Amino acid sequence: MIRLLIPITIGAALGAAMGYFGQCSSGTCPLTSTWWRGAIYGSVMGLMFALSSHR
């Protein structure tokens, strides 16, 4: 369980940081329009990474 939570948490933190610091002015950029949307995308990417490298 921990092996899944760590990549999800790291991905969410990186996605939230990207969404917070890389905001686009129009609000139409899917990853950087809001910090929470970036966190969701980051956590999904972290989960996919964890599942692909899980043995």
PyMOL Python script that loads the backbone (N, CA, C, O; Angstrom):
from pymol import cmd

cmd.read_pdbstr("""\
ATOM      1  N   MET A   1       0.822  -1.193   0.000  1.00  0.00           N
ATOM      2  CA  MET A   1       0.000   0.000   0.000  1.00  0.00           C
ATOM      3  C   MET A   1       0.866   1.256   0.000  1.00  0.00           C
ATOM      4  O   MET A   1       0.561   2.233  -0.684  1.00  0.00           O
ATOM      5  N   ILE A   2       1.943   1.219   0.772  1.00  0.00           N
ATOM      6  CA  ILE A   2       2.849   2.365   0.832  1.00  0.00           C
ATOM      7  C   ILE A   2       3.510   2.592  -0.526  1.00  0.00           C
ATOM      8  O   ILE A   2       3.771   3.732  -0.910  1.00  0.00           O
ATOM      9  N   ARG A   3       3.781   1.502  -1.252  1.00  0.00           N
ATOM     10  CA  ARG A   3       4.414   1.626  -2.567  1.00  0.00           C
ATOM     11  C   ARG A   3       3.516   2.327  -3.571  1.00  0.00           C
ATOM     12  O   ARG A   3       4.007   2.824  -4.584  1.00  0.00           O
ATOM     13  N   LEU A   4       2.234   2.380  -3.324  1.00  0.00           N
ATOM     14  CA  LEU A   4       1.315   3.120  -4.184  1.00  0.00           C
ATOM     15  C   LEU A   4       1.110   4.552  -3.689  1.00  0.00           C
ATOM     16  O   LEU A   4       0.970   5.474  -4.494  1.00  0.00           O
ATOM     17  N   LEU A   5       1.091   4.737  -2.390  1.00  0.00           N
ATOM     18  CA  LEU A   5       0.813   6.061  -1.840  1.00  0.00           C
ATOM     19  C   LEU A   5       1.948   7.056  -2.045  1.00  0.00           C
ATOM     20  O   LEU A   5       1.699   8.243  -2.250  1.00  0.00           O
ATOM     21  N   ILE A   6       3.175   6.593  -1.992  1.00  0.00           N
ATOM     22  CA  ILE A   6       4.307   7.508  -2.141  1.00  0.00           C
ATOM     23  C   ILE A   6       4.347   8.129  -3.541  1.00  0.00           C
ATOM     24  O   ILE A   6       4.447   9.352  -3.640  1.00  0.00           O
ATOM     25  N   PRO A   7       4.273   7.344  -4.638  1.00  0.00           N
ATOM     26  CA  PRO A   7       4.268   7.980  -5.965  1.00  0.00           C
ATOM     27  C   PRO A   7       3.035   8.852  -6.212  1.00  0.00           C
ATOM     28  O   PRO A   7       3.124   9.865  -6.906  1.00  0.00           O
ATOM     29  N   ILE A   8       1.895   8.469  -5.653  1.00  0.00           N
ATOM     30  CA  ILE A   8       0.687   9.282  -5.815  1.00  0.00           C
ATOM     31  C   ILE A   8       0.874  10.626  -5.114  1.00  0.00           C
ATOM     32  O   ILE A   8       0.512  11.667  -5.662  1.00  0.00           O
ATOM     33  N   THR A   9       1.436  10.608  -3.913  1.00  0.00           N
ATOM     34  CA  THR A   9       1.658  11.844  -3.166  1.00  0.00           C
ATOM     35  C   THR A   9       2.692  12.732  -3.851  1.00  0.00           C
ATOM     36  O   THR A   9       2.511  13.947  -3.935  1.00  0.00           O
ATOM     37  N   ILE A  10       3.763  12.139  -4.334  1.00  0.00           N
ATOM     38  CA  ILE A  10       4.782  12.920  -5.037  1.00  0.00           C
ATOM     39  C   ILE A  10       4.211  13.507  -6.317  1.00  0.00           C
ATOM     40  O   ILE A  10       4.450  14.675  -6.624  1.00  0.00           O
ATOM     41  N   GLY A  11       3.459  12.710  -7.065  1.00  0.00           N
ATOM     42  CA  GLY A  11       2.841  13.211  -8.292  1.00  0.00           C
ATOM     43  C   GLY A  11       1.851  14.324  -8.028  1.00  0.00           C
ATOM     44  O   GLY A  11       1.791  15.295  -8.782  1.00  0.00           O
ATOM     45  N   ALA A  12       1.072  14.194  -6.965  1.00  0.00           N
ATOM     46  CA  ALA A  12       0.112  15.240  -6.622  1.00  0.00           C
ATOM     47  C   ALA A  12       0.816  16.524  -6.217  1.00  0.00           C
ATOM     48  O   ALA A  12       0.380  17.614  -6.587  1.00  0.00           O
ATOM     49  N   ALA A  13       1.896  16.405  -5.462  1.00  0.00           N
ATOM     50  CA  ALA A  13       2.641  17.598  -5.046  1.00  0.00           C
ATOM     51  C   ALA A  13       3.286  18.293  -6.244  1.00  0.00           C
ATOM     52  O   ALA A  13       3.248  19.519  -6.346  1.00  0.00           O
ATOM     53  N   LEU A  14       3.875  17.514  -7.146  1.00  0.00           N
ATOM     54  CA  LEU A  14       4.492  18.113  -8.333  1.00  0.00           C
ATOM     55  C   LEU A  14       3.436  18.724  -9.252  1.00  0.00           C
ATOM     56  O   LEU A  14       3.647  19.799  -9.813  1.00  0.00           O
ATOM     57  N   GLY A  15       2.315  18.050  -9.406  1.00  0.00           N
ATOM     58  CA  GLY A  15       1.241  18.590 -10.238  1.00  0.00           C
ATOM     59  C   GLY A  15       0.639  19.858  -9.651  1.00  0.00           C
ATOM     60  O   GLY A  15       0.321  20.794 -10.383  1.00  0.00           O
ATOM     61  N   ALA A  16       0.484  19.889  -8.335  1.00  0.00           N
ATOM     62  CA  ALA A  16      -0.049  21.093  -7.693  1.00  0.00           C
ATOM     63  C   ALA A  16       0.921  22.251  -7.823  1.00  0.00           C
ATOM     64  O   ALA A  16       0.508  23.389  -8.048  1.00  0.00           O
ATOM     65  N   ALA A  17       2.214  21.965  -7.683  1.00  0.00           N
ATOM     66  CA  ALA A  17       3.214  23.024  -7.843  1.00  0.00           C
ATOM     67  C   ALA A  17       3.222  23.547  -9.272  1.00  0.00           C
ATOM     68  O   ALA A  17       3.330  24.753  -9.499  1.00  0.00           O
ATOM     69  N   MET A  18       3.107  22.633 -10.239  1.00  0.00           N
ATOM     70  CA  MET A  18       3.061  23.062 -11.627  1.00  0.00           C
ATOM     71  C   MET A  18       1.809  23.877 -11.910  1.00  0.00           C
ATOM     72  O   MET A  18       1.863  24.857 -12.654  1.00  0.00           O
ATOM     73  N   GLY A  19       0.694  23.487 -11.330  1.00  0.00           N
ATOM     74  CA  GLY A  19      -0.540  24.239 -11.520  1.00  0.00           C
ATOM     75  C   GLY A  19      -0.523  25.585 -10.822  1.00  0.00           C
ATOM     76  O   GLY A  19      -1.127  26.542 -11.306  1.00  0.00           O
ATOM     77  N   TYR A  20       0.156  25.671  -9.701  1.00  0.00           N
ATOM     78  CA  TYR A  20       0.198  26.927  -8.957  1.00  0.00           C
ATOM     79  C   TYR A  20       1.165  27.926  -9.580  1.00  0.00           C
ATOM     80  O   TYR A  20       0.831  29.098  -9.752  1.00  0.00           O
ATOM     81  N   PHE A  21       2.361  27.459  -9.917  1.00  0.00           N
ATOM     82  CA  PHE A  21       3.388  28.365 -10.423  1.00  0.00           C
ATOM     83  C   PHE A  21       3.331  28.551 -11.936  1.00  0.00           C
ATOM     84  O   PHE A  21       3.894  29.517 -12.451  1.00  0.00           O
ATOM     85  N   GLY A  22       2.672  27.662 -12.653  1.00  0.00           N
ATOM     86  CA  GLY A  22       2.647  27.752 -14.110  1.00  0.00           C
ATOM     87  C   GLY A  22       1.282  28.103 -14.660  1.00  0.00           C
ATOM     88  O   GLY A  22       0.900  27.625 -15.728  1.00  0.00           O
ATOM     89  N   GLN A  23       0.544  28.934 -13.942  1.00  0.00           N
ATOM     90  CA  GLN A  23      -0.813  29.258 -14.371  1.00  0.00           C
ATOM     91  C   GLN A  23      -0.810  30.016 -15.686  1.00  0.00           C
ATOM     92  O   GLN A  23      -0.022  30.940 -15.888  1.00  0.00           O
ATOM     93  N   CYS A  24      -1.708  29.610 -16.580  1.00  0.00           N
ATOM     94  CA  CYS A  24      -1.861  30.337 -17.831  1.00  0.00           C
ATOM     95  C   CYS A  24      -2.920  31.422 -17.636  1.00  0.00           C
ATOM     96  O   CYS A  24      -3.804  31.286 -16.790  1.00  0.00           O
ATOM     97  N   SER A  25      -2.831  32.467 -18.396  1.00  0.00           N
ATOM     98  CA  SER A  25      -3.708  33.624 -18.185  1.00  0.00           C
ATOM     99  C   SER A  25      -5.134  33.377 -18.657  1.00  0.00           C
ATOM    100  O   SER A  25      -6.068  33.974 -18.122  1.00  0.00           O
ATOM    101  N   SER A  26      -5.323  32.506 -19.652  1.00  0.00           N
ATOM    102  CA  SER A  26      -6.670  32.296 -20.184  1.00  0.00           C
ATOM    103  C   SER A  26      -7.473  31.293 -19.365  1.00  0.00           C
ATOM    104  O   SER A  26      -8.704  31.321 -19.396  1.00  0.00           O
ATOM    105  N   GLY A  27      -6.807  30.416 -18.639  1.00  0.00           N
ATOM    106  CA  GLY A  27      -7.500  29.412 -17.839  1.00  0.00           C
ATOM    107  C   GLY A  27      -7.909  28.188 -18.626  1.00  0.00           C
ATOM    108  O   GLY A  27      -8.628  27.335 -18.105  1.00  0.00           O
ATOM    109  N   THR A  28      -7.467  28.077 -19.880  1.00  0.00           N
ATOM    110  CA  THR A  28      -7.850  26.938 -20.702  1.00  0.00           C
ATOM    111  C   THR A  28      -6.800  25.840 -20.745  1.00  0.00           C
ATOM    112  O   THR A  28      -7.046  24.776 -21.313  1.00  0.00           O
ATOM    113  N   CYS A  29      -5.647  26.074 -20.161  1.00  0.00           N
ATOM    114  CA  CYS A  29      -4.605  25.055 -20.144  1.00  0.00           C
ATOM    115  C   CYS A  29      -5.020  23.957 -19.168  1.00  0.00           C
ATOM    116  O   CYS A  29      -5.255  24.242 -17.994  1.00  0.00           O
ATOM    117  N   PRO A  30      -5.115  22.712 -19.626  1.00  0.00           N
ATOM    118  CA  PRO A  30      -5.664  21.667 -18.756  1.00  0.00           C
ATOM    119  C   PRO A  30      -4.834  21.372 -17.518  1.00  0.00           C
ATOM    120  O   PRO A  30      -5.400  21.073 -16.466  1.00  0.00           O
ATOM    121  N   LEU A  31      -3.518  21.445 -17.608  1.00  0.00           N
ATOM    122  CA  LEU A  31      -2.690  21.108 -16.451  1.00  0.00           C
ATOM    123  C   LEU A  31      -2.431  22.281 -15.538  1.00  0.00           C
ATOM    124  O   LEU A  31      -2.277  22.095 -14.331  1.00  0.00           O
ATOM    125  N   THR A  32      -2.379  23.474 -16.072  1.00  0.00           N
ATOM    126  CA  THR A  32      -1.947  24.603 -15.261  1.00  0.00           C
ATOM    127  C   THR A  32      -3.040  25.636 -15.020  1.00  0.00           C
ATOM    128  O   THR A  32      -2.744  26.749 -14.586  1.00  0.00           O
ATOM    129  N   SER A  33      -4.300  25.293 -15.292  1.00  0.00           N
ATOM    130  CA  SER A  33      -5.351  26.290 -15.066  1.00  0.00           C
ATOM    131  C   SER A  33      -5.603  26.499 -13.575  1.00  0.00           C
ATOM    132  O   SER A  33      -5.813  27.635 -13.148  1.00  0.00           O
ATOM    133  N   THR A  34      -5.590  25.447 -12.784  1.00  0.00           N
ATOM    134  CA  THR A  34      -5.726  25.552 -11.326  1.00  0.00           C
ATOM    135  C   THR A  34      -4.774  24.563 -10.656  1.00  0.00           C
ATOM    136  O   THR A  34      -4.353  23.584 -11.271  1.00  0.00           O
ATOM    137  N   TRP A  35      -4.444  24.822  -9.415  1.00  0.00           N
ATOM    138  CA  TRP A  35      -3.501  23.951  -8.713  1.00  0.00           C
ATOM    139  C   TRP A  35      -4.109  22.589  -8.428  1.00  0.00           C
ATOM    140  O   TRP A  35      -3.403  21.582  -8.470  1.00  0.00           O
ATOM    141  N   TRP A  36      -5.404  22.533  -8.138  1.00  0.00           N
ATOM    142  CA  TRP A  36      -6.009  21.243  -7.788  1.00  0.00           C
ATOM    143  C   TRP A  36      -6.155  20.350  -9.015  1.00  0.00           C
ATOM    144  O   TRP A  36      -6.091  19.127  -8.893  1.00  0.00           O
ATOM    145  N   ARG A  37      -6.348  20.935 -10.191  1.00  0.00           N
ATOM    146  CA  ARG A  37      -6.419  20.121 -11.399  1.00  0.00           C
ATOM    147  C   ARG A  37      -5.049  19.534 -11.703  1.00  0.00           C
ATOM    148  O   ARG A  37      -4.948  18.380 -12.120  1.00  0.00           O
ATOM    149  N   GLY A  38      -4.003  20.311 -11.499  1.00  0.00           N
ATOM    150  CA  GLY A  38      -2.648  19.792 -11.658  1.00  0.00           C
ATOM    151  C   GLY A  38      -2.354  18.684 -10.665  1.00  0.00           C
ATOM    152  O   GLY A  38      -1.664  17.718 -10.991  1.00  0.00           O
ATOM    153  N   ALA A  39      -2.879  18.822  -9.448  1.00  0.00           N
ATOM    154  CA  ALA A  39      -2.671  17.784  -8.433  1.00  0.00           C
ATOM    155  C   ALA A  39      -3.380  16.488  -8.818  1.00  0.00           C
ATOM    156  O   ALA A  39      -2.856  15.398  -8.590  1.00  0.00           O
ATOM    157  N   ILE A  40      -4.558  16.607  -9.397  1.00  0.00           N
ATOM    158  CA  ILE A  40      -5.283  15.406  -9.826  1.00  0.00           C
ATOM    159  C   ILE A  40      -4.529  14.704 -10.944  1.00  0.00           C
ATOM    160  O   ILE A  40      -4.322  13.492 -10.893  1.00  0.00           O
ATOM    161  N   TYR A  41      -4.117  15.462 -11.956  1.00  0.00           N
ATOM    162  CA  TYR A  41      -3.342  14.872 -13.051  1.00  0.00           C
ATOM    163  C   TYR A  41      -2.035  14.274 -12.538  1.00  0.00           C
ATOM    164  O   TYR A  41      -1.646  13.184 -12.958  1.00  0.00           O
ATOM    165  N   GLY A  42      -1.368  14.964 -11.650  1.00  0.00           N
ATOM    166  CA  GLY A  42      -0.114  14.453 -11.102  1.00  0.00           C
ATOM    167  C   GLY A  42      -0.299  13.173 -10.314  1.00  0.00           C
ATOM    168  O   GLY A  42       0.526  12.264 -10.403  1.00  0.00           O
ATOM    169  N   SER A  43      -1.367  13.092  -9.547  1.00  0.00           N
ATOM    170  CA  SER A  43      -1.599  11.874  -8.770  1.00  0.00           C
ATOM    171  C   SER A  43      -1.953  10.697  -9.675  1.00  0.00           C
ATOM    172  O   SER A  43      -1.558   9.564  -9.396  1.00  0.00           O
ATOM    173  N   VAL A  44      -2.680  10.947 -10.740  1.00  0.00           N
ATOM    174  CA  VAL A  44      -2.989   9.874 -11.694  1.00  0.00           C
ATOM    175  C   VAL A  44      -1.715   9.400 -12.381  1.00  0.00           C
ATOM    176  O   VAL A  44      -1.510   8.200 -12.562  1.00  0.00           O
ATOM    177  N   MET A  45      -0.860  10.343 -12.763  1.00  0.00           N
ATOM    178  CA  MET A  45       0.401   9.961 -13.389  1.00  0.00           C
ATOM    179  C   MET A  45       1.294   9.207 -12.405  1.00  0.00           C
ATOM    180  O   MET A  45       1.973   8.256 -12.794  1.00  0.00           O
ATOM    181  N   GLY A  46       1.301   9.614 -11.146  1.00  0.00           N
ATOM    182  CA  GLY A  46       2.052   8.887 -10.129  1.00  0.00           C
ATOM    183  C   GLY A  46       1.524   7.480  -9.927  1.00  0.00           C
ATOM    184  O   GLY A  46       2.302   6.544  -9.743  1.00  0.00           O
ATOM    185  N   LEU A  47       0.210   7.320  -9.960  1.00  0.00           N
ATOM    186  CA  LEU A  47      -0.391   5.993  -9.835  1.00  0.00           C
ATOM    187  C   LEU A  47      -0.018   5.119 -11.024  1.00  0.00           C
ATOM    188  O   LEU A  47       0.321   3.948 -10.855  1.00  0.00           O
ATOM    189  N   MET A  48      -0.080   5.685 -12.223  1.00  0.00           N
ATOM    190  CA  MET A  48       0.291   4.908 -13.409  1.00  0.00           C
ATOM    191  C   MET A  48       1.757   4.499 -13.364  1.00  0.00           C
ATOM    192  O   MET A  48       2.106   3.384 -13.753  1.00  0.00           O
ATOM    193  N   PHE A  49       2.614   5.396 -12.893  1.00  0.00           N
ATOM    194  CA  PHE A  49       4.033   5.050 -12.745  1.00  0.00           C
ATOM    195  C   PHE A  49       4.217   3.941 -11.712  1.00  0.00           C
ATOM    196  O   PHE A  49       4.993   3.010 -11.928  1.00  0.00           O
ATOM    197  N   ALA A  50       3.510   4.039 -10.602  1.00  0.00           N
ATOM    198  CA  ALA A  50       3.652   3.028  -9.555  1.00  0.00           C
ATOM    199  C   ALA A  50       3.150   1.665 -10.035  1.00  0.00           C
ATOM    200  O   ALA A  50       3.757   0.639  -9.731  1.00  0.00           O
ATOM    201  N   LEU A  51       2.067   1.653 -10.767  1.00  0.00           N
ATOM    202  CA  LEU A  51       1.524   0.384 -11.246  1.00  0.00           C
ATOM    203  C   LEU A  51       2.377  -0.224 -12.349  1.00  0.00           C
ATOM    204  O   LEU A  51       2.458  -1.446 -12.470  1.00  0.00           O
ATOM    205  N   SER A  52       3.009   0.615 -13.149  1.00  0.00           N
ATOM    206  CA  SER A  52       3.837   0.077 -14.231  1.00  0.00           C
ATOM    207  C   SER A  52       5.156  -0.485 -13.712  1.00  0.00           C
ATOM    208  O   SER A  52       5.714  -1.399 -14.319  1.00  0.00           O
ATOM    209  N   SER A  53       5.659   0.041 -12.610  1.00  0.00           N
ATOM    210  CA  SER A  53       6.920  -0.460 -12.067  1.00  0.00           C
ATOM    211  C   SER A  53       6.708  -1.403 -10.895  1.00  0.00           C
ATOM    212  O   SER A  53       7.672  -1.838 -10.265  1.00  0.00           O
ATOM    213  N   HIS A  54       5.463  -1.719 -10.600  1.00  0.00           N
ATOM    214  CA  HIS A  54       5.147  -2.603  -9.470  1.00  0.00           C
ATOM    215  C   HIS A  54       5.323  -4.060  -9.893  1.00  0.00           C
ATOM    216  O   HIS A  54       4.834  -4.475 -10.943  1.00  0.00           O
ATOM    217  N   ARG A  55       6.024  -4.825  -9.067  1.00  0.00           N
ATOM    218  CA  ARG A  55       6.218  -6.253  -9.354  1.00  0.00           C
ATOM    219  C   ARG A  55       5.727  -7.091  -8.229  1.00  0.00           C
ATOM    220  O   ARG A  55       5.808  -8.318  -8.292  1.00  0.00           O
TER     221      ARG A  55
END
""", "prot")
cmd.dss("prot")
cmd.show_as("cartoon", "prot")
cmd.util.cbc("prot")
cmd.orient("prot")
